[in-house]
Amino acid sequence: MTSGSAMITVSGLTKSFGAHAVLKGIDLEIGRGESLVIIGGSGTGKSVTLKCILGLLQPDAGQIMIKQQDVTRLSGSKREAVMADIGMLFQGAALFDSLSVWENVAFGLIQSKGMPRKQARARAYEALAQVGLEEEIAQMNPAELSGGMQKRVGLARAIATTPDIIFFDEPTTGLDPIMAGIINDLIVECVRDLGATTLTITHDMKSARQIADKIAMIYQGKIIWCGAAQDIDDSGNPYIEQFIHGEIAGPIQIDA
């Protein structure tokens, strides 16, 4: 049953590629202002779940409700209107090399919101300041920035449109532990300030613990556990226990 306060509800989501079934009936609910983190190993279906919710992949079956609208049945301008209120931090930041930093941050404001460039630029500077970047960074090209700084720019772009919902795709991948901690802190701070609902996929348990209100684990295309972040160490689930402790022995079988 869908809660009236849910911002995102996924029910019976399935997706196959040829004979290979990746998602086998995903059920998730994310409340307003809640941070849900999906954990799981490589190839378990995390990214496919996210891409289906974003509309980058068409699910074979199931329902995806975003703000009480079934986006699996929307197309064109109606779907774009829903997606316009969603921010996204991509795994590799996915910045446009041909644009300056501020233009990257302002991209959604100009392209999706139709905001004048002068106004969009001012908002981009504000968003960069929110993630701890100085004004001088705004004129630089993405290639001139370190990986951590690029990730911050990606976060600034994700929050620039003041979205109701933000998706994070492996936000700490490729970062050293210190920078990963900084990015996690920025995510928590920015999301809190916006009051946004967030969905994150990651295999980084330190990151998951730091940013999640609720954690769900996906294994072989199904959610095998979902609960409050503080309860994960007492889940009693052998798959969870093996994953969070990085143990070789256990029910999760990895092809070497």
LOTOR-364613 format. One record per residue (C-alpha): chain; x, y, z. Coordinates in steps of 0.05 Angstrom, whole numbers, plus 5000, padded with zeros to 4 digits. Last residue first. Layout:
BEGIN
<r mol="A" x="X" y="Y" z="Z"/>
...
This chain:
BEGIN
<r mol="A" x="5723" y="4703" z="4812"/>
<r mol="A" x="5647" y="4694" z="4809"/>
<r mol="A" x="5621" y="4721" z="4876"/>
<r mol="A" x="5574" y="4680" z="4919"/>
<r mol="A" x="5536" y="4715" z="4973"/>
<r mol="A" x="5515" y="4663" z="5025"/>
<r mol="A" x="5577" y="4670" z="5067"/>
<r mol="A" x="5653" y="4665" z="5067"/>
<r mol="A" x="5691" y="4722" z="5034"/>
<r mol="A" x="5673" y="4774" z="5087"/>
<r mol="A" x="5667" y="4847" z="5071"/>
<r mol="A" x="5636" y="4864" z="5139"/>
<r mol="A" x="5576" y="4901" z="5110"/>
<r mol="A" x="5566" y="4849" z="5056"/>
<r mol="A" x="5572" y="4786" z="5098"/>
<r mol="A" x="5526" y="4812" z="5152"/>
<r mol="A" x="5474" y="4836" z="5102"/>
<r mol="A" x="5472" y="4769" z="5067"/>
<r mol="A" x="5468" y="4733" z="5135"/>
<r mol="A" x="5407" y="4775" z="5156"/>
<r mol="A" x="5402" y="4784" z="5231"/>
<r mol="A" x="5393" y="4858" z="5218"/>
<r mol="A" x="5430" y="4880" z="5281"/>
<r mol="A" x="5485" y="4919" z="5247"/>
<r mol="A" x="5434" y="4948" z="5199"/>
<r mol="A" x="5390" y="4977" z="5253"/>
<r mol="A" x="5420" y="5047" z="5254"/>
<r mol="A" x="5405" y="5055" z="5180"/>
<r mol="A" x="5332" y="5041" z="5191"/>
<r mol="A" x="5306" y="4983" z="5150"/>
<r mol="A" x="5305" y="4945" z="5085"/>
<r mol="A" x="5329" y="4875" z="5072"/>
<r mol="A" x="5329" y="4826" z="5013"/>
<r mol="A" x="5308" y="4875" z="4959"/>
<r mol="A" x="5309" y="4833" z="4895"/>
<r mol="A" x="5349" y="4831" z="4831"/>
<r mol="A" x="5402" y="4781" z="4852"/>
<r mol="A" x="5416" y="4820" z="4916"/>
<r mol="A" x="5391" y="4889" z="4934"/>
<r mol="A" x="5401" y="4917" z="5003"/>
<r mol="A" x="5358" y="4974" z="5030"/>
<r mol="A" x="5382" y="5027" z="5079"/>
<r mol="A" x="5341" y="5081" z="5114"/>
<r mol="A" x="5360" y="5148" z="5143"/>
<r mol="A" x="5423" y="5146" z="5101"/>
<r mol="A" x="5480" y="5196" z="5093"/>
<r mol="A" x="5536" y="5172" z="5139"/>
<r mol="A" x="5519" y="5098" z="5143"/>
<r mol="A" x="5515" y="5092" z="5068"/>
<r mol="A" x="5581" y="5129" z="5058"/>
<r mol="A" x="5617" y="5083" z="5105"/>
<r mol="A" x="5583" y="5024" z="5072"/>
<r mol="A" x="5610" y="5042" z="5002"/>
<r mol="A" x="5573" y="4996" z="4953"/>
<r mol="A" x="5530" y="5054" z="4931"/>
<r mol="A" x="5462" y="5075" z="4905"/>
<r mol="A" x="5430" y="5138" z="4933"/>
<r mol="A" x="5358" y="5161" z="4934"/>
<r mol="A" x="5342" y="5228" z="4965"/>
<r mol="A" x="5282" y="5269" z="4987"/>
<r mol="A" x="5299" y="5342" z="4994"/>
<r mol="A" x="5292" y="5387" z="5054"/>
<r mol="A" x="5337" y="5436" z="5017"/>
<r mol="A" x="5381" y="5453" z="5077"/>
<r mol="A" x="5382" y="5380" z="5100"/>
<r mol="A" x="5400" y="5356" z="5030"/>
<r mol="A" x="5457" y="5406" z="5027"/>
<r mol="A" x="5485" y="5387" z="5095"/>
<r mol="A" x="5480" y="5312" z="5086"/>
<r mol="A" x="5510" y="5315" z="5016"/>
<r mol="A" x="5566" y="5362" z="5040"/>
<r mol="A" x="5583" y="5313" z="5097"/>
<r mol="A" x="5586" y="5255" z="5048"/>
<r mol="A" x="5630" y="5296" z="5001"/>
<r mol="A" x="5678" y="5312" z="5058"/>
<r mol="A" x="5680" y="5239" z="5080"/>
<r mol="A" x="5696" y="5217" z="5009"/>
<r mol="A" x="5751" y="5270" z="5006"/>
<r mol="A" x="5783" y="5240" z="5068"/>
<r mol="A" x="5775" y="5168" z="5045"/>
<r mol="A" x="5805" y="5180" z="4976"/>
<r mol="A" x="5755" y="5190" z="4920"/>
<r mol="A" x="5744" y="5145" z="4859"/>
<r mol="A" x="5672" y="5127" z="4878"/>
<r mol="A" x="5645" y="5171" z="4933"/>
<r mol="A" x="5578" y="5191" z="4902"/>
<r mol="A" x="5560" y="5122" z="4875"/>
<r mol="A" x="5500" y="5149" z="4837"/>
<r mol="A" x="5464" y="5202" z="4879"/>
<r mol="A" x="5392" y="5220" z="4863"/>
<r mol="A" x="5360" y="5284" z="4888"/>
<r mol="A" x="5286" y="5299" z="4898"/>
<r mol="A" x="5249" y="5364" z="4913"/>
<r mol="A" x="5300" y="5402" z="4872"/>
<r mol="A" x="5330" y="5470" z="4889"/>
<r mol="A" x="5352" y="5480" z="4816"/>
<r mol="A" x="5424" y="5489" z="4838"/>
<r mol="A" x="5424" y="5427" z="4881"/>
<r mol="A" x="5448" y="5376" z="4830"/>
<r mol="A" x="5494" y="5427" z="4796"/>
<r mol="A" x="5528" y="5441" z="4862"/>
<r mol="A" x="5536" y="5366" z="4873"/>
<r mol="A" x="5570" y="5359" z="4805"/>
<r mol="A" x="5615" y="5417" z="4822"/>
<r mol="A" x="5633" y="5382" z="4887"/>
<r mol="A" x="5649" y="5318" z="4849"/>
<r mol="A" x="5693" y="5358" z="4802"/>
<r mol="A" x="5729" y="5386" z="4863"/>
<r mol="A" x="5742" y="5316" z="4889"/>
<r mol="A" x="5768" y="5291" z="4822"/>
<r mol="A" x="5815" y="5350" z="4817"/>
<r mol="A" x="5797" y="5409" z="4773"/>
<r mol="A" x="5829" y="5437" z="4710"/>
<r mol="A" x="5791" y="5389" z="4665"/>
<r mol="A" x="5726" y="5419" z="4691"/>
<r mol="A" x="5743" y="5487" z="4659"/>
<r mol="A" x="5753" y="5547" z="4705"/>
<r mol="A" x="5710" y="5608" z="4709"/>
<r mol="A" x="5670" y="5585" z="4770"/>
<r mol="A" x="5732" y="5563" z="4809"/>
<r mol="A" x="5750" y="5636" z="4822"/>
<r mol="A" x="5684" y="5644" z="4860"/>
<r mol="A" x="5707" y="5596" z="4915"/>
<r mol="A" x="5681" y="5526" z="4925"/>
<r mol="A" x="5653" y="5502" z="4992"/>
<r mol="A" x="5593" y="5462" z="4969"/>
<r mol="A" x="5544" y="5517" z="4986"/>
<r mol="A" x="5590" y="5568" z="4954"/>
<r mol="A" x="5584" y="5531" z="4888"/>
<r mol="A" x="5508" y="5534" z="4894"/>
<r mol="A" x="5510" y="5609" z="4906"/>
<r mol="A" x="5556" y="5620" z="4845"/>
<r mol="A" x="5508" y="5578" z="4803"/>
<r mol="A" x="5450" y="5621" z="4827"/>
<r mol="A" x="5485" y="5684" z="4803"/>
<r mol="A" x="5500" y="5651" z="4736"/>
<r mol="A" x="5428" y="5630" z="4728"/>
<r mol="A" x="5405" y="5702" z="4738"/>
<r mol="A" x="5454" y="5728" z="4686"/>
<r mol="A" x="5438" y="5670" z="4639"/>
<r mol="A" x="5363" y="5681" z="4640"/>
<r mol="A" x="5325" y="5621" z="4670"/>
<r mol="A" x="5290" y="5575" z="4621"/>
<r mol="A" x="5279" y="5523" z="4675"/>
<r mol="A" x="5303" y="5462" z="4636"/>
<r mol="A" x="5360" y="5490" z="4594"/>
<r mol="A" x="5381" y="5551" z="4634"/>
<r mol="A" x="5371" y="5526" z="4705"/>
<r mol="A" x="5392" y="5456" z="4687"/>
<r mol="A" x="5458" y="5480" z="4658"/>
<r mol="A" x="5474" y="5530" z="4714"/>
<r mol="A" x="5524" y="5485" z="4749"/>
<r mol="A" x="5557" y="5467" z="4683"/>
<r mol="A" x="5557" y="5539" z="4662"/>
<r mol="A" x="5590" y="5558" z="4728"/>
<r mol="A" x="5645" y="5507" z="4717"/>
<r mol="A" x="5659" y="5528" z="4646"/>
<r mol="A" x="5629" y="5490" z="4588"/>
<r mol="A" x="5663" y="5448" z="4534"/>
<r mol="A" x="5683" y="5393" z="4583"/>
<r mol="A" x="5611" y="5381" z="4603"/>
<r mol="A" x="5611" y="5350" z="4673"/>
<r mol="A" x="5591" y="5278" z="4684"/>
<r mol="A" x="5607" y="5278" z="4759"/>
<r mol="A" x="5636" y="5208" z="4749"/>
<r mol="A" x="5582" y="5174" z="4789"/>
<r mol="A" x="5528" y="5224" z="4771"/>
<r mol="A" x="5497" y="5272" z="4820"/>
<r mol="A" x="5425" y="5283" z="4799"/>
<r mol="A" x="5372" y="5334" z="4816"/>
<r mol="A" x="5297" y="5322" z="4806"/>
<r mol="A" x="5245" y="5377" z="4799"/>
<r mol="A" x="5251" y="5379" z="4723"/>
<r mol="A" x="5237" y="5304" z="4723"/>
<r mol="A" x="5164" y="5314" z="4737"/>
<r mol="A" x="5156" y="5366" z="4682"/>
<r mol="A" x="5196" y="5323" z="4634"/>
<r mol="A" x="5147" y="5267" z="4645"/>
<r mol="A" x="5088" y="5311" z="4626"/>
<r mol="A" x="5126" y="5342" z="4568"/>
<r mol="A" x="5138" y="5276" z="4533"/>
<r mol="A" x="5115" y="5213" z="4566"/>
<r mol="A" x="5078" y="5189" z="4627"/>
<r mol="A" x="5055" y="5119" z="4641"/>
<r mol="A" x="5118" y="5094" z="4676"/>
<r mol="A" x="5117" y="5161" z="4712"/>
<r mol="A" x="5058" y="5141" z="4755"/>
<r mol="A" x="5046" y="5206" z="4791"/>
<r mol="A" x="5038" y="5210" z="4867"/>
<r mol="A" x="5101" y="5251" z="4877"/>
<r mol="A" x="5140" y="5200" z="4837"/>
<r mol="A" x="5105" y="5133" z="4828"/>
<r mol="A" x="5141" y="5077" z="4792"/>
<r mol="A" x="5099" y="5017" z="4775"/>
<r mol="A" x="5117" y="4947" z="4753"/>
<r mol="A" x="5133" y="4910" z="4689"/>
<r mol="A" x="5186" y="4908" z="4634"/>
<r mol="A" x="5219" y="4971" z="4658"/>
<r mol="A" x="5238" y="5025" z="4607"/>
<r mol="A" x="5309" y="5049" z="4619"/>
<r mol="A" x="5333" y="5121" z="4624"/>
<r mol="A" x="5267" y="5138" z="4657"/>
<r mol="A" x="5300" y="5163" z="4721"/>
<r mol="A" x="5265" y="5108" z="4761"/>
<r mol="A" x="5288" y="5056" z="4710"/>
<r mol="A" x="5359" y="5083" z="4711"/>
<r mol="A" x="5361" y="5078" z="4787"/>
<r mol="A" x="5337" y="5006" z="4788"/>
<r mol="A" x="5387" y="4988" z="4733"/>
<r mol="A" x="5443" y="5020" z="4773"/>
<r mol="A" x="5428" y="4979" z="4835"/>
<r mol="A" x="5414" y="4913" z="4799"/>
<r mol="A" x="5462" y="4863" z="4831"/>
<r mol="A" x="5517" y="4872" z="4779"/>
<r mol="A" x="5568" y="4901" z="4828"/>
<r mol="A" x="5552" y="4889" z="4901"/>
<r mol="A" x="5494" y="4917" z="4940"/>
<r mol="A" x="5471" y="4979" z="4977"/>
<r mol="A" x="5410" y="5022" z="4964"/>
<r mol="A" x="5410" y="5086" z="5006"/>
<r mol="A" x="5345" y="5120" z="5025"/>
<r mol="A" x="5346" y="5191" z="5051"/>
<r mol="A" x="5278" y="5217" z="5074"/>
<r mol="A" x="5250" y="5287" z="5063"/>
<r mol="A" x="5183" y="5260" z="5040"/>
<r mol="A" x="5182" y="5185" z="5047"/>
<r mol="A" x="5217" y="5135" z="5003"/>
<r mol="A" x="5182" y="5070" z="4986"/>
<r mol="A" x="5213" y="5009" z="4953"/>
<r mol="A" x="5190" y="4945" z="4920"/>
<r mol="A" x="5234" y="4912" z="4867"/>
<r mol="A" x="5205" y="4851" z="4831"/>
<r mol="A" x="5258" y="4810" z="4794"/>
<r mol="A" x="5306" y="4862" z="4768"/>
<r mol="A" x="5364" y="4836" z="4727"/>
<r mol="A" x="5332" y="4779" z="4688"/>
<r mol="A" x="5380" y="4755" z="4634"/>
<r mol="A" x="5344" y="4722" z="4576"/>
<r mol="A" x="5346" y="4785" z="4535"/>
<r mol="A" x="5360" y="4843" z="4581"/>
<r mol="A" x="5309" y="4837" z="4636"/>
<r mol="A" x="5274" y="4888" z="4680"/>
<r mol="A" x="5222" y="4880" z="4735"/>
<r mol="A" x="5193" y="4930" z="4784"/>
<r mol="A" x="5138" y="4901" z="4828"/>
<r mol="A" x="5124" y="4968" z="4862"/>
<r mol="A" x="5168" y="5029" z="4868"/>
<r mol="A" x="5143" y="5088" z="4909"/>
<r mol="A" x="5177" y="5156" z="4910"/>
<r mol="A" x="5154" y="5218" z="4948"/>
<r mol="A" x="5114" y="5178" z="5000"/>
<r mol="A" x="5071" y="5219" z="5047"/>
<r mol="A" x="5006" y="5188" z="5021"/>
<r mol="A" x="5034" y="5119" z="5035"/>
<r mol="A" x="5027" y="5068" z="4980"/>
<r mol="A" x="5000" y="5000" z="5000"/>
